[in-house]
Amino acid sequence: MEKNNEETLNFEEKIVKAKEILEKLTKNDITLSDSLKLYNEGLKELEVAQKLLEEAKLVFTTQNKS
């Protein structure tokens, strides 16, 4: 059960980080180079969050079938 709580925290942290990156991307004073770096960083955060969500869904589905 401890692992699920840790995964939930990691998921939530990834979403918060992605939101922070989005806020930075919406600023007018960001350079193109920086915006590309942030965009790629945001994609990575969201990909990890998506994987964590899929893993949690699999665990939930498996437990409900038992």
OpenMM code with the backbone's topology and positions (N, CA, C; nanometers):
from openmm import Vec3, app, unit

residues = "MET GLU LYS ASN ASN GLU GLU THR LEU ASN PHE GLU GLU LYS ILE VAL LYS ALA LYS GLU ILE LEU GLU LYS LEU THR LYS ASN ASP ILE THR LEU SER ASP SER LEU LYS LEU TYR ASN GLU GLY LEU LYS GLU LEU GLU VAL ALA GLN LYS LEU LEU GLU GLU ALA LYS LEU VAL PHE THR THR GLN ASN LYS SER".split()
positions = [
    Vec3(0.0825, -0.1185, 0.0000),
    Vec3(0.0000, 0.0000, 0.0000),
    Vec3(0.0874, 0.1256, 0.0000),
    Vec3(0.2022, 0.1159, 0.0619),
    Vec3(0.2938, 0.2291, 0.0674),
    Vec3(0.3396, 0.2690, -0.0721),
    Vec3(0.3603, 0.1702, -0.1586),
    Vec3(0.4036, 0.1979, -0.2949),
    Vec3(0.2973, 0.2771, -0.3702),
    Vec3(0.1700, 0.2425, -0.3517),
    Vec3(0.0621, 0.3159, -0.4180),
    Vec3(0.0607, 0.4623, -0.3766),
    Vec3(0.0818, 0.4893, -0.2482),
    Vec3(0.0864, 0.6274, -0.2011),
    Vec3(0.2041, 0.7008, -0.2626),
    Vec3(0.3175, 0.6319, -0.2740),
    Vec3(0.4362, 0.6924, -0.3348),
    Vec3(0.4118, 0.7207, -0.4827),
    Vec3(0.3485, 0.6261, -0.5523),
    Vec3(0.3179, 0.6465, -0.6931),
    Vec3(0.2204, 0.7617, -0.7115),
    Vec3(0.1229, 0.7734, -0.6228),
    Vec3(0.0269, 0.8831, -0.6305),
    Vec3(0.0976, 1.0156, -0.6121),
    Vec3(0.1882, 1.0226, -0.5149),
    Vec3(0.2637, 1.1448, -0.4938),
    Vec3(0.3468, 1.1781, -0.6169),
    Vec3(0.4120, 1.0778, -0.6725),
    Vec3(0.4922, 1.1016, -0.7911),
    Vec3(0.4058, 1.1501, -0.9065),
    Vec3(0.2885, 1.0928, -0.9218),
    Vec3(0.1970, 1.1354, -1.0268),
    Vec3(0.1573, 1.2810, -1.0057),
    Vec3(0.1186, 1.3122, -0.8846),
    Vec3(0.0775, 1.4486, -0.8533),
    Vec3(0.1927, 1.5469, -0.8714),
    Vec3(0.3122, 1.5065, -0.8309),
    Vec3(0.4294, 1.5923, -0.8480),
    Vec3(0.4570, 1.6185, -0.9965),
    Vec3(0.4407, 1.5159, -1.0778),
    Vec3(0.4640, 1.5308, -1.2221),
    Vec3(0.3628, 1.6266, -1.2831),
    Vec3(0.2390, 1.6183, -1.2410),
    Vec3(0.1357, 1.7081, -1.2930),
    Vec3(0.1634, 1.8517, -1.2492),
    Vec3(0.2020, 1.8694, -1.1241),
    Vec3(0.2343, 2.0037, -1.0742),
    Vec3(0.3532, 2.0605, -1.1520),
    Vec3(0.4547, 1.9776, -1.1744),
    Vec3(0.5728, 2.0224, -1.2484),
    Vec3(0.5342, 2.0618, -1.3911),
    Vec3(0.4492, 1.9834, -1.4543),
    Vec3(0.4042, 2.0149, -1.5904),
    Vec3(0.3276, 2.1474, -1.5930),
    Vec3(0.2467, 2.1719, -1.4918),
    Vec3(0.1726, 2.2992, -1.4836),
    Vec3(0.2683, 2.4167, -1.4667),
    Vec3(0.3715, 2.3974, -1.3850),
    Vec3(0.4715, 2.5029, -1.3659),
    Vec3(0.5430, 2.5333, -1.4975),
    Vec3(0.5752, 2.4300, -1.5715),
    Vec3(0.6412, 2.4480, -1.7006),
    Vec3(0.5488, 2.5218, -1.7966),
    Vec3(0.4221, 2.4861, -1.7961),
    Vec3(0.3255, 2.5534, -1.8819),
    Vec3(0.3176, 2.7026, -1.8502),
    Vec3(0.3190, 2.7357, -1.7220),
    Vec3(0.3166, 2.8762, -1.6817),
    Vec3(0.4394, 2.9505, -1.7334),
    Vec3(0.5557, 2.8856, -1.7260),
    Vec3(0.6783, 2.9474, -1.7768),
    Vec3(0.6699, 2.9679, -1.9283),
    Vec3(0.6092, 2.8713, -1.9972),
    Vec3(0.5979, 2.8809, -2.1430),
    Vec3(0.5054, 2.9936, -2.1877),
    Vec3(0.4134, 3.0324, -2.1037),
    Vec3(0.3189, 3.1373, -2.1422),
    Vec3(0.3735, 3.2785, -2.1207),
    Vec3(0.4901, 3.2885, -2.0588),
    Vec3(0.5504, 3.4204, -2.0370),
    Vec3(0.6049, 3.4753, -2.1683),
    Vec3(0.5943, 3.6046, -2.1844),
    Vec3(0.6381, 3.6695, -2.3084),
    Vec3(0.7897, 3.6828, -2.3196),
    Vec3(0.8602, 3.6818, -2.2083),
    Vec3(1.0042, 3.7079, -2.2109),
    Vec3(1.0905, 3.5822, -2.2271),
    Vec3(1.0305, 3.4691, -2.2620),
    Vec3(1.1052, 3.3446, -2.2768),
    Vec3(1.1641, 3.3358, -2.4181),
    Vec3(1.2863, 3.2874, -2.4253),
    Vec3(1.3501, 3.2729, -2.5557),
    Vec3(1.3006, 3.1458, -2.6242),
    Vec3(1.3201, 3.1391, -2.7527),
    Vec3(1.2785, 3.0210, -2.8286),
    Vec3(1.3534, 2.8975, -2.7796),
    Vec3(1.4819, 2.9131, -2.7568),
    Vec3(1.5634, 2.8017, -2.7089),
    Vec3(1.5130, 2.7501, -2.5741),
    Vec3(1.4873, 2.8423, -2.4830),
    Vec3(1.4359, 2.8034, -2.3511),
    Vec3(1.2980, 2.7405, -2.3610),
    Vec3(1.2160, 2.7933, -2.4488),
    Vec3(1.0808, 2.7386, -2.4620),
    Vec3(1.0852, 2.5958, -2.5168),
    Vec3(1.1772, 2.5681, -2.6077),
    Vec3(1.1911, 2.4314, -2.6591),
    Vec3(1.2389, 2.3356, -2.5506),
    Vec3(1.3328, 2.3809, -2.4693),
    Vec3(1.3818, 2.2978, -2.3582),
    Vec3(1.2683, 2.2686, -2.2595),
    Vec3(1.1945, 2.3728, -2.2253),
    Vec3(1.0834, 2.3559, -2.1308),
    Vec3(0.9750, 2.2660, -2.1887),
    Vec3(0.9460, 2.2835, -2.3169),
    Vec3(0.8445, 2.2014, -2.3832),
    Vec3(0.8825, 2.0534, -2.3748),
    Vec3(1.0077, 2.0223, -2.4070),
    Vec3(1.0533, 1.8829, -2.4009),
    Vec3(1.0518, 1.8295, -2.2582),
    Vec3(1.0899, 1.9135, -2.1638),
    Vec3(1.0859, 1.8737, -2.0224),
    Vec3(0.9417, 1.8455, -1.9793),
    Vec3(0.8506, 1.9296, -2.0223),
    Vec3(0.7095, 1.9101, -1.9902),
    Vec3(0.6541, 1.7814, -2.0482),
    Vec3(0.6940, 1.7520, -2.1725),
    Vec3(0.6499, 1.6266, -2.2342),
    Vec3(0.6989, 1.5059, -2.1558),
    Vec3(0.8227, 1.5104, -2.1107),
    Vec3(0.8777, 1.3995, -2.0323),
    Vec3(0.8005, 1.3819, -1.9011),
    Vec3(0.7705, 1.4934, -1.8348),
    Vec3(0.6950, 1.4871, -1.7093),
    Vec3(0.5580, 1.4239, -1.7327),
    Vec3(0.4912, 1.4649, -1.8405),
    Vec3(0.3581, 1.4120, -1.8697),
    Vec3(0.3631, 1.2653, -1.9114),
    Vec3(0.4687, 1.2252, -1.9811),
    Vec3(0.4833, 1.0845, -2.0194),
    Vec3(0.4977, 0.9960, -1.8959),
    Vec3(0.5791, 1.0403, -1.8005),
    Vec3(0.5971, 0.9640, -1.6763),
    Vec3(0.4652, 0.9598, -1.5992),
    Vec3(0.3957, 1.0721, -1.5934),
    Vec3(0.2665, 1.0760, -1.5237),
    Vec3(0.1676, 0.9806, -1.5895),
    Vec3(0.1672, 0.9759, -1.7219),
    Vec3(0.0768, 0.8862, -1.7945),
    Vec3(0.1092, 0.7401, -1.7622),
    Vec3(0.2381, 0.7060, -1.7574),
    Vec3(0.2779, 0.5689, -1.7236),
    Vec3(0.2347, 0.5327, -1.5816),
    Vec3(0.2530, 0.6257, -1.4891),
    Vec3(0.2107, 0.6003, -1.3512),
    Vec3(0.0599, 0.5796, -1.3429),
    Vec3(-0.0134, 0.6577, -1.4191),
    Vec3(-0.1588, 0.6451, -1.4207),
    Vec3(-0.2013, 0.5106, -1.4791),
    Vec3(-0.1352, 0.4680, -1.5859),
    Vec3(-0.1668, 0.3382, -1.6466),
    Vec3(-0.1348, 0.2239, -1.5517),
    Vec3(-0.0231, 0.2349, -1.4794),
    Vec3(0.0127, 0.1313, -1.3815),
    Vec3(-0.0906, 0.1242, -1.2699),
    Vec3(-0.1333, 0.2389, -1.2217),
    Vec3(-0.2342, 0.2422, -1.1157),
    Vec3(-0.3655, 0.1836, -1.1657),
    Vec3(-0.4013, 0.2128, -1.2888),
    Vec3(-0.5243, 0.1590, -1.3467),
    Vec3(-0.5166, 0.0069, -1.3564),
    Vec3(-0.4006, -0.0443, -1.3968),
    Vec3(-0.3820, -0.1885, -1.4074),
    Vec3(-0.3950, -0.2550, -1.2709),
    Vec3(-0.3341, -0.1967, -1.1700),
    Vec3(-0.3425, -0.2516, -1.0341),
    Vec3(-0.4875, -0.2486, -0.9870),
    Vec3(-0.5563, -0.1375, -1.0084),
    Vec3(-0.6954, -0.1238, -0.9668),
    Vec3(-0.7838, -0.2266, -1.0371),
    Vec3(-0.7654, -0.2411, -1.1671),
    Vec3(-0.8448, -0.3364, -1.2455),
    Vec3(-0.8185, -0.4796, -1.2001),
    Vec3(-0.6918, -0.5125, -1.1761),
    Vec3(-0.6540, -0.6469, -1.1322),
    Vec3(-0.7130, -0.6779, -0.9947),
    Vec3(-0.7083, -0.5812, -0.9041),
    Vec3(-0.7612, -0.6028, -0.7695),
    Vec3(-0.9125, -0.6172, -0.7713),
    Vec3(-0.9797, -0.5470, -0.8585),
    Vec3(-1.1257, -0.5558, -0.8650),
    Vec3(-1.1729, -0.6875, -0.9255),
    Vec3(-1.0901, -0.7493, -1.0088),
    Vec3(-1.1262, -0.8774, -1.0689),
    Vec3(-1.1088, -0.9923, -0.9710),
    Vec3(-1.0256, -0.9715, -0.8686),
    Vec3(-0.9982, -1.0788, -0.7712),
    Vec3(-1.1142, -1.1038, -0.6802),
] * unit.nanometer
topology = app.Topology()
chain = topology.addChain("A")
for resn in residues:
    res = topology.addResidue(resn, chain)
    for name in ("N", "CA", "C"):
        topology.addAtom(name, app.Element.getBySymbol(name[0]), res)
